[in-house]
Amino acid sequence: MKADTDPVIDAFRKNEQVKSVFWALFVAMAGRVLARVLDPATAQQIVGIISSGVP
């Protein structure tokens, strides 16, 4: 059984709301990971840089 994934991928690419949710989750997870690895102040600066470049 094969599924045609191209229409689904195209729909996600064109949907701005999905992009916004993806980037919000990405930035949130990056912040949590960085806060565990680095000190919180440095993690906040890095997340700020990532957030400013997100479309």
Secondary structure as the mmCIF struct_conf table of DSSP 4:
data_model
#
loop_
_struct_conf.conf_type_id
_struct_conf.id
_struct_conf.beg_label_comp_id
_struct_conf.beg_label_asym_id
_struct_conf.beg_label_seq_id
_struct_conf.end_label_comp_id
_struct_conf.end_label_asym_id
_struct_conf.end_label_seq_id
HELX_RH_AL_P HELX_RH_AL_P1 ASP A 6 LYS A 14
HELX_RH_AL_P HELX_RH_AL_P2 GLU A 16 VAL A 37
BEND BEND1 LEU A 38 LEU A 38
HELX_RH_AL_P HELX_RH_AL_P3 PRO A 40 GLY A 53
#
